[in-house]
């Protein structure tokens, strides 16, 4: 009887630990995307003239990196380093959607799969015309933000371990 109660207590502890990790993971994901959205809002309000997509990509990586570093520096949490997976899943889902889109005039006419993705996510050499040329906004920049947050969190955890 005592072994059964002990096993139930262990299961309760592991369940609460798992739910705590899931909540932590989603909170860190929300922080990463929230910091990126604030960056986008600041860019929209300031409206700097002729800012390149490369600079936006770098800022989308660095601002959440700093936020991830600060948050994880003060609250040590291994789950903060795993949010890059959400960015990967986002890019994979969008890639499947984009590859399934038909092409035509003003929509990446006669593009192969690689060109479709490159022109949609990075606008290189020019935008594809797919998803209203918002590929960087919906795919590249949020994924970069999640990756940056994970890198910042890993750097903060590494500093604490030393």
N, C-alpha and C positions, 0 to 999 in steps of 0.2 A: 504494500500500500504506500509506504514511504517513497519507494522508487518511482511509482506512478505520479505522485504529487511533485516530486523533484523534476521529472521529465516534463510535466505540464508547465512548471515554473520556467524551465529552460526554453520551452517553446514560446511562452509568453514573452520572455526577454528577447529572443531572437526575432519574433514578430515585431515587437516595438522597436528594436534596433533597425530592422529593415524598413519599417514605415518612417522612422526618423531619417534614414539615409535618403529615401525617396523624396521626402519633404525638403530636405537640405539640397538635394540635386535640383529640384524645380525652383527653389528660391535662388540658388546661384545662377541658374539659367535666366530667371527673371531679372536678376541684377545685371547680368551681362547684356541682355537685350535692352534693358532699361537705360543703361549707360550709353549704349549705341543710339537709342532713340533720342536721348537728350542731346547727343552730338548732332544728330540729323536735325533736330528742332533748332539748335543754336545756328547751324548752317543755314537753315531756312530763314530764320529771323535776321541774321547778319547779312545774308545773301552776298558773300564775297564775289567779286567779278572774276570770271574765267578761272575758276578753280578746277584743276584736272581731276579725273577719276582716280588717278594714281595717288594723289594726296589724300583724297577721301578714303581710299582703301587703307593707306598707312595710318590715318587717324582712327579709322574703324578698328584697327588692330591695337593701336597704342593706348587709346583712352580706356577701353575695357581692360587692357593689360594692367594699367595703373589701378583701376578699381578692384580688379581681382587680387592684385598684390596687397592693397590696403585692407580689404575685407579679410583675406586669409591671414594676413599678418596679425590682425587682432583677434580673429576667431579661427583657430586651426581646424581645418576640415578637409579631409581627403576627397570628398565628393566634389569640391570646387574644381578639381583638376580634370574631371570627367565631362564637363559641359561641352567640350569640343565635339563630342559624339552627336549632340543635337544638331550642330552645324553641318556635320557630315551627312546626317540623315536628311536634313533640309535640302542640301545640294543634290543628293541622290534622287530625292523625290522630284525636285524641280527639273533635273536633267531628264528623267524619264518623261515628264510632261512635255518638255521642250522638244525632245527627240520624236515624240508622237505627233507634234504639230505639223500641219501641212505647210509647204512653202509655196511662194508665188511672188508676183511682182511686189516690191516693197516689203517682202517678208522672207529674206534670205533665199532668194530664188536660186535653185540648183545648188544648194549647200550640201556638203556631206555632213556626217554626224559631228566630227570634230569641229568643223567650221561653224556649225550651228551653235554648239556650246560655247566656243571661244567668243564668237561675235555677240552672243546673248549675255554671257556672264562678264565679259571684259571689254566689250565694244571694240575689239581689235580685229581687223584694221578699221572697221566702222560698225555701228550697231546693226543687229540682224533684222530689226523690225518686229521680232517676235515679242510677245508679252509687252507690247507698247514701249519697247526699248528700256524697260525697267528691270532687266536681269540683274544688274549690279545691286540695285536697291533691295530686291527680294531674295537674292541668292548669295552673291559674293560678299557684300558688306556685313550682313548679319552673321554669316559663317566665319568671317574674319574676326568679328567681335567675340564670338564664342571661343574661337581659338586663342585670341589674345587674352581673354579672361582666364582660360585654363593655364596658359603660360605664366601669367602673373601669379596665379595661385601656386603653381609649382615652384616658382622662384621664392615666394614667401615661405613655403614649407621647407624648402632646402635651406634657407637662412636660419630657420629655427632648429633644424637638425644639426647644424654645424656648431 
